Amino acid sequence: MKLVAGQDERDLASSLRGLLSAGRDDLWGDLAAAGVMGLGLPECHGGAGGTLSDLGIFAREAGRALCPVRVHSTTIAAHALYVIGGEKSCARWLPDLTAGRIAATTALWNPTDASDVTATMRADQAKDGSWRLTGTADFVTDADTADVIVISGFDKSGNTVGFVVGLRNEGVTLRPLALMGGHHASVVRFDDVSVDDVLNEGVSPGRDELRRIANTAVALTSLDLVGVGEAVLERTVRYTTLRHQFGRPIASFQAAQHVVADMHIALAAARLAAQSAVHAIGQGRTAIRETAIARMQSATAAKWATLDAHQLHGGMGYVVETDLYLWSERARVLSTLGGGADIAALWFDDDTVGRAAVGDRLRRKDGQ
């Protein structure tokens, strides 16, 4: 999937929608062959040469089509490697990731609060220069199907170091977590595990870099939530034209029209907020404020869109044969990854502190 400057985003969305709805047996292979895994990454590393916003278009279509979240996990891991990996690590891992030859996941931030990027693994370096990890990573998405994990640890001096570790390495133990909707996550335990690669030759990634990666994941899953909401909205509109009460379709009732209109307005606001966050991050910004707004809008919109969809479907909305519950379960899971709307509201404090710090630096510089 070769992307060129100025290409109509609707054409890309249409192409992805067709690919995701084709119903082929090897969706992973089809997406990799189409270049989805490399969206937003440069061609020199096997990417499509597009922008992060292109990956955002896929995220929205993935939510519509209930694309396995494993794809998100791998693309976010690839993005993390690109941001903090260094040339050697990018050259080693990105071609295989973008080609779909290996799958990956990440453990670089607190899964309940993406603003917390403190390393939880203890990283010990031996005299021969090799590194080993010890500790526990909670709620790692798709760890059971991933080949490697991009993870951070703290050395004896308290510095953060990034690593790539094979999830089949000796000393790695996975404990699956029970989630709704067939989503996969595990608690991953590392017992003196040998790492496969030290990112950026052991140079500590900056907190802003780690936060930008975490915000990328939150912003992209926010677009996925928008896609979820748009899918149930479309299904609901179709159903209300078919379901009759008192001799006419319920779509003709003002109460039903108001609910559908509210769904549309909330999802439109969430889409614009999430797209703004992805664009800002793609420009190299940490975009804390934009990401907070995106998560607050998308989590709330997806929640109410799915609830209203069930309500307007009546009893049929609660029958598993309708499949509506699949989008509802996806909305519940993804709206909490990295923090829900209530957690995201607290990120505004981080943004205020960050802006104040930048202002202080600029004032000191002007005074020199």
Secondary structure, 3 states (H helix, E strand, C coil): CCCCCCCCHHHHHHHHHHHHCCCCCCHHHHHHHCCHHHCCCCHHHCCCCCCHHHHHHHHHHHHHHCCCCHHHHHHHHHHHHHHHCHHHHHHHHHHHHHCCCCCEEEECCECCECCCCCCCEEEEECCCCCEEEEEEEEEEECCCCCCEEEEEEECCCCCEEEEEEECCCCCEEEEECCCHHHCCEEEEEEEEEECCEEHHHHCCCCHHHHHHHHHHHHHHHHHHHHHHHHHHHHHHHHHHHHCEECCEEHHHCHHHHHHHHHHHHHHHHHHHHHHHHHHHHHCCCCCHHHHHHHHHHHHHHHHHHHHHHHHHHHHHHHCHHHCHHHHHHHHHHHCCCCCCHHHHHCHHHHHHHHHHHHHHHHHHHHHC
